[in-house]
């Protein structure tokens, strides 16, 4: 869910506001880190 949301935001933001690419890239990275933490702790990603 989180990853899908990040990809969705990245796709639309990159097209509409290319100046925001750096911010979106940071957000995308944070999302991946969040997923990795959930997986590492053995929790289900719902």
N, C-alpha and C positions, 0 to 999 in steps of 0.2 A: 504494500500500500504506500509506504513512505517513498520507496524507490520510484514507483509509478508516478507519484505526485511530483517528485523532483524532475523526472524526465519530461513530464507534461509542462511544467513551469519553464524548464530550460528551453524546450523547443519553441514555445511561444515567445518567451522573453528574448531569446536570441534573434528571432525574426523581427520582432516589433521594436525592441530596445537594445541594439547591439552594444550600447555603452554600458549596459548592466551585466555584460557577460562575466566580468570578474566576480561581481557579487553573487551571481547565480552559480558560478563555478564553485565558490566557497560553500554555498548552500547545498549544492549537489554533493560535495565532499563530506560535509557534516552529516548528510543523510546516510551516506555509505558507512560512515563511522558508527552511526547509531545502529544500523542493521548489524554490523560486525559485532558490536557490543552485545546486542540481543542474542545473536548466534553463539557468541563466546560464553555467555552466561547460561546457555541452554534453554532460553525462553523461546516460546513460539512467536513468530511474527504474524500477528493477526490483522 
